[in-house]
């Protein structure tokens, strides 16, 4: 099974992350976690950084990035 079969024909989306929402810049069905590299289906996307404009697969990944960058 290849990536297209796993995610449908949409492929990787490009998003603009906003406070509490995101805007689809390039249509697709998933984004990649900036920490783990795992694919995140758009309908399951819950964690992202507006400042860094990147997505995270879960809360621990989000915290790991925050600690890595030394943000408050």
Secondary structure, 3 states (H helix, E strand, C coil): CCHHHHHCCCCECEEEEECCEEEEEECCCEEEECCCCCEEEHHHCCEEECCCCEEECCHHHHHHHHHHHCCC
